[in-house]
Amino acid sequence: MPPSIRRIGRFFTAHLDFPLLGAIVLLMATGLIVLYSASNASLARVSSQMMNMLVALGVMWVFANIPPHYLMRLSVPVYVVGLLLLLGVALFGEVVNGARRWLHVGVTRIQPSEIMKIAAPLMLAWYFDRYEATLRLKNYIFGAVLLIVPVAFIARQPDLGTAVLIFASGCYVLFLAGLSWRVIGGLGLAAGASLPLVWSVLHDYQRQRILTLLDPSQDPLGAGYHTIQSTIAVGSGGLAGKGWLSGSQTHLDFIPERTTDFIFAVFSEEFGLIGIGILLLLLLLVIGRAAAITSNAPTLFSRLMAGAITLTFFTYAFVNMGMVSGILPVVGVPLPLVSYGGTSLVTICLGFGILMSIHTHKKLIQT
């Protein structure tokens, strides 16, 4: 092979982590296979998702090539811009289906809450890295404020699913930064005591989702429909499934949102328990490799950021599968790397790009 081609190859692959990339691509391929069935063999929908994947992989490659210390410099500006955009949504955002989540910027519209999925943990990781040598309780309190402000904006839109994910990612950073177990226990007790207050401020549809989780049969054609139909699909798959393109719940249009939030129900019905086991293995491969990168991260900033990305990916998968299986309320969280959609896919791959940057620039950082 000519030296020039080898140099080009090294340029494009030097900062990619191939074990992680391989597991990601396998999950994406699984998503395309299931999407073809879930969309009633729509080649247009599959082609659109392939374009989303190419864009997401491109974004991942770009961020894999950005050294972590440059990401640190971007932490504060990105967080501030994200907050300003959330404020813009609150004041001027477009209302769609009763929720104010979108903001027109020039010729297009954006969803600023997606930016905060990365900006919030990035900001917290920068903050705790800056005060690493002198961390006190006041630092954790200030970090909690940095987290609660964007979460409150997003919950007000309302977008409970995204607010929960961002809150979880920020809590992971607080925990990994060394927050005392006694403080965590105290906060847990306080959270339990505040449940009546939280219930009083929830929107009616959010309360209904929780009540539906406890008893979906109380409204089988309304609020409980999603949970009932998805659990029927999951259970009807049996051991080996009904076969690709042969899911009755899917192709008789019983499963709602079957290409996005409930694609796991389609997968479970057609591939059964064996297929679920393979899917879980692929997810665990991603999480395991990401955890290995986290454990070897050389600085507090990179360790906190990598840990938050890893645990947030786990939360995505757990919440989606729990929601579809009927053990968690319906909150509108996609199955990562499998569900149809471009925005969440790009956000997830951006995070994996940061993980690869942390791993491949490790020696450079240490020197």
C-alpha atoms as one frame of an Amber mdcrd trajectory, in Angstrom:
protein
   0.000   0.000   0.000   1.459   3.415  -0.965   2.616   5.597   1.984   0.228
   8.391   0.979  -2.785   6.083   1.319  -1.516   4.841   4.688  -1.192   8.452
   5.884  -4.738   9.218   4.779  -5.964   6.083   6.532  -4.191   7.034   9.756
  -5.652  10.548   9.526  -9.217   9.224   9.410  -8.786   6.414  11.945  -6.168
   7.678  14.420  -8.732   8.817  16.990 -11.368   6.133  16.540 -11.827   3.370
  19.100 -12.683   0.334  16.984 -14.171  -1.924  19.703 -16.615   0.853  20.616
 -17.224   1.797  16.981 -17.919  -1.828  16.048 -20.581  -2.240  18.739 -22.172
   1.088  17.750 -22.362   0.090  14.070 -23.885  -3.282  14.959 -26.590  -1.563
  16.995 -27.260   0.850  14.136 -27.535  -2.054  11.682 -29.982  -3.747  14.057
 -31.994  -0.537  14.123 -32.213  -0.450  10.316 -33.400  -4.077  10.173 -36.142
  -3.451  12.737 -37.067  -0.085  11.203 -37.701  -1.735   7.829 -40.312  -3.959
   9.453 -41.729  -1.305  11.777 -42.220   1.137   8.881 -44.019  -1.462   6.747
 -41.020  -1.932   4.455 -40.629   1.794   3.787 -37.352   2.232   1.911 -37.742
   5.998   2.187 -37.819   5.801   5.995 -34.831   3.442   6.060 -32.874   5.677
   3.644 -33.647   8.699   5.790 -32.344   6.907   8.871 -29.193   5.864   7.006
 -28.551   9.528   6.247 -29.115  10.340   9.932 -26.551   7.667  10.833 -23.962
   9.011   8.391 -24.370  12.498   9.832 -24.143  11.136  13.395 -21.001   9.123
  12.602 -19.496  12.225  10.981 -20.196  14.252  14.120 -18.668  11.450  16.210
 -15.504  11.509  14.071 -15.204  15.305  14.407 -15.468  15.239  18.202 -13.152
  12.237  18.433 -10.483  14.444  16.884 -10.986  17.345  19.314  -8.602  17.009
  22.286 -10.323  17.050  25.703  -8.592  20.283  26.784 -10.274  22.086  23.885
 -13.613  20.693  25.026 -12.900  22.146  28.471 -12.530  25.588  26.917 -15.903
  25.205  25.228 -17.719  24.143  28.412 -18.795  27.554  29.702 -19.686  29.121
  26.313 -21.749  26.103  25.236 -23.580  26.001  28.576 -24.353  29.743  28.495
 -25.551  29.581  24.880 -27.718  26.583  25.773 -29.321  28.508  28.665 -29.964
  31.534  26.451 -31.602  29.303  23.849 -33.781  27.696  26.536 -34.783  31.191
  27.658 -35.590  31.984  24.025 -37.806  28.894  23.863 -39.652  29.998  27.014
 -40.260  33.467  25.555 -40.596  32.919  21.816 -40.687  29.152  21.249 -43.075
  27.423  18.874 -45.891  25.425  20.466 -46.375  21.950  18.955 -48.945  19.536
  20.437 -49.233  21.673  23.546 -45.476  21.761  24.253 -43.137  24.722  23.711
 -39.839  23.011  22.800 -38.710  24.438  19.462 -37.021  27.710  18.561 -36.736
  29.181  15.073 -33.179  30.257  14.264 -32.908  31.775  10.792 -34.209  29.320
   8.194 -34.560  26.343  10.512 -35.705  25.431  14.008 -33.779  23.741  16.790
 -34.560  21.984  20.054 -32.174  23.553  22.611 -32.887  20.858  25.206 -30.843
  18.456  23.046 -27.824  20.769  23.381 -28.101  20.623  27.167 -27.758  16.826
  27.150 -24.069  17.437  26.487 -23.678  21.003  27.772 -24.887  20.299  31.329
 -22.478  17.427  32.168 -19.707  19.223  30.238 -20.154  22.317  32.401 -20.272
  20.328  35.632 -17.172  18.326  34.676 -15.299  21.577  33.938 -16.429  23.111
  37.245 -15.401  20.176  39.430 -12.100  19.803  37.582 -11.335  23.465  38.254
 -11.916  23.055  41.999 -10.562  19.510  42.269  -8.046  20.316  45.002 -10.471
  22.259  47.218 -13.842  20.555  46.790 -16.275  21.379  49.588 -20.007  20.960
  50.117 -20.606  24.463  48.724 -19.103  23.328  45.406 -21.611  20.482  45.158
 -24.441  22.887  46.016 -23.344  25.277  43.274 -23.004  22.333  40.874 -26.575
  21.295  41.723 -27.748  24.823  40.896 -25.944  24.683  37.537 -27.894  21.496
  36.840 -31.302  22.479  38.194 -31.589  25.701  36.153 -31.668  24.045  32.679
 -33.683  21.085  34.014 -36.344  23.500  35.305 -36.515  25.253  31.930 -36.954
  21.931  30.107 -39.498  20.504  32.569 -41.561  23.668  32.112 -41.822  23.175
  28.309 -42.995  20.466  29.299 -40.538  17.719  28.292 -40.305  15.381  31.255
 -38.307  12.677  29.434 -35.480  15.006  28.397 -35.517  16.760  31.783 -35.100
  13.410  33.560 -32.199  12.394  31.287 -30.346  15.682  31.786 -30.959  15.597
  35.528 -29.643  12.028  35.643 -26.503  12.921  33.667 -25.791  15.816  36.034
 -26.364  13.636  39.104 -23.884  11.127  37.706 -21.255  13.880  37.541 -22.003
  14.940  41.128 -21.679  11.325  42.286 -18.468  10.646  40.356 -17.000  13.902
  41.655 -17.110  12.428  45.155 -20.398  13.570  46.678 -20.721  11.977  50.116
 -23.006   8.965  50.513 -24.522  10.631  53.571 -25.499  13.621  51.474 -26.893
  11.335  48.760 -28.930   9.453  51.369 -30.237  12.711  52.823 -31.222  13.957
  49.385 -32.982  10.663  48.718 -35.040  11.033  51.902 -35.828  14.645  51.035
 -36.901  13.608  47.547 -39.224  10.987  49.015 -40.717  13.502  51.435 -41.304
  15.980  48.603 -43.304  13.568  46.434 -46.682  15.081  47.447 -45.405  18.511
  46.394 -44.050  17.122  43.129 -47.387  15.436  42.447 -49.199  18.749  42.918
 -47.090  20.520  40.263 -47.223  17.761  37.644 -49.312  18.319  34.531 -52.494
  16.276  34.242 -51.052  14.083  31.470 -47.952  13.383  33.587 -50.081  12.284
  36.540 -52.102  10.110  34.187 -48.931   8.381  32.959 -48.004   7.426  36.520
 -51.518   6.198  37.315 -51.530   4.257  34.059 -48.265   2.575  35.035 -49.960
   1.280  38.195 -53.080   0.085  36.359 -53.085   0.365  32.544 -56.475  -1.366
  32.333 -58.271   1.625  33.864 -58.130   3.338  30.449 -57.297   0.639  27.880
 -58.230   2.739  24.840 -56.708   5.974  26.110 -53.797   6.554  28.477 -53.193
   2.839  29.007 -53.189   1.917  25.318 -49.438   2.353  24.746 -48.461   0.227
  27.737 -50.993  -2.533  27.092 -50.172  -2.967  23.402 -46.404  -2.817  23.892
 -46.433  -5.407  26.691 -48.626  -7.698  24.547 -46.063  -7.406  21.746 -43.121
  -8.108  24.052 -44.822 -11.142  25.573 -46.117 -12.568  22.294 -42.577 -12.869
  20.902 -41.927 -15.924  23.066 -38.522 -17.569  22.917 -37.593 -17.160  19.250
 -40.086 -14.524  18.070 -42.603 -14.552  15.249 -39.989 -13.813  12.611 -38.825
 -10.701  10.810 -41.703  -8.855   9.074 -44.186 -11.225  10.749 -45.151  -9.381
  13.913 -48.945  -9.211  14.154 -49.031  -6.379  16.712 -46.740  -4.372  14.446
 -48.338  -4.939  11.063 -51.912  -4.680  12.313 -51.014  -1.206  13.658 -51.584
  -1.975  17.327 -48.162  -0.677  18.465 -48.052   3.146  18.647 -44.908   5.099
  17.723 -43.422   1.813  16.575 -40.497   3.345  14.645 -39.380   5.606  17.498
 -40.134   5.211  21.205 -41.698   1.727  20.932 -39.369   0.099  18.425 -38.228
  -2.291  21.171 -41.743  -3.769  21.182 -41.417  -4.505  17.453 -38.008  -6.082
  17.987 -39.239  -8.213  20.893 -42.260  -9.522  19.013 -40.295 -10.501  15.907
 -37.073 -11.818  17.480 -38.246 -13.023  20.895 -36.221 -13.625  24.026 -33.185
 -14.823  22.050 -33.157 -11.601  20.039 -33.554  -9.536  23.210 -30.546 -11.347
  24.683 -28.439 -10.482  21.620 -29.593  -6.846  21.743 -28.743  -6.617  25.440
 -25.319  -8.085  24.701 -24.640  -5.382  22.111 -25.764  -2.677  24.540 -23.540
  -4.168  27.250 -20.592  -4.205  24.848 -21.032  -0.470  24.300 -21.468   0.222
  28.013 -18.559  -2.056  28.986 -16.147  -0.460  26.516 -17.268   3.028  27.557
 -16.769   2.084  31.218 -13.246   0.850  30.447 -12.428   4.185  28.799 -13.848
   5.990  31.830 -11.752   4.000  34.294  -8.555   4.819  32.369  -9.267   8.525
  31.861  -6.239  10.549  33.007  -7.883  13.723  34.380 -10.857  14.495  36.599
 -12.581  16.369  33.766 -12.251  13.495  31.310 -13.231  10.929  33.952 -16.369
  12.833  34.926 -17.369  13.489  31.326 -16.764   9.907  30.207 -18.640   8.527
  33.209 -21.614  10.800  32.590 -21.792   9.783  28.908 -21.571   6.089  29.784
 -24.201   6.170  32.518 -26.530   8.398  30.470 -26.429   5.883  27.610 -27.319
   3.161  30.115 -30.198   5.326  31.390 -31.513   5.818  27.834 -31.605   2.065
  27.240 -32.989   1.154  30.675 -35.772   3.759  30.625 -36.853   2.893  27.076
 -36.975  -0.862  27.648 -38.618  -0.373  31.048 -41.219   1.917  29.492 -42.024
  -0.546  26.698 -42.137  -3.476  29.156 -44.562  -1.673  31.464 -42.312  -1.259
  34.513 -41.739   2.496  33.984 -44.127   5.274  32.894 -44.195   6.397  29.269
 -41.837   9.386  29.040 -40.880   9.513  25.364 -37.275   8.252  25.463 -35.926
   6.494  22.318 -33.916   3.276  22.338 -30.376   4.579  21.727 -28.851   3.862
  18.298 -31.914   1.769  17.341 -34.953   4.083  17.276 -35.688   6.210  14.217
 -34.715   9.867  14.500 -31.796  12.158  13.826 -31.525  14.551  16.770 -31.076
  12.020  19.570 -28.822   9.873  17.352 -26.478  12.799  16.700 -26.420  13.704
  20.402 -25.553  10.134  21.417 -22.805   9.806  18.782 -21.412  13.194  19.768
 -21.008  11.814  23.276 -19.266   8.712  21.953 -16.965  10.969  19.940 -15.959
  12.660  23.197 -15.329   9.228  24.729 -13.044   8.288  21.825 -11.215  11.609
  22.143 -10.614  10.969  25.851  -9.241   7.506  25.089  -7.072   8.296  22.067
  -5.659  11.576  23.415  -4.814  10.019  26.775  -1.062   9.831  26.190  -0.983
  13.377  24.903  -2.786  14.621  28.004  -0.445  12.748  30.344   2.640  14.257
  28.771
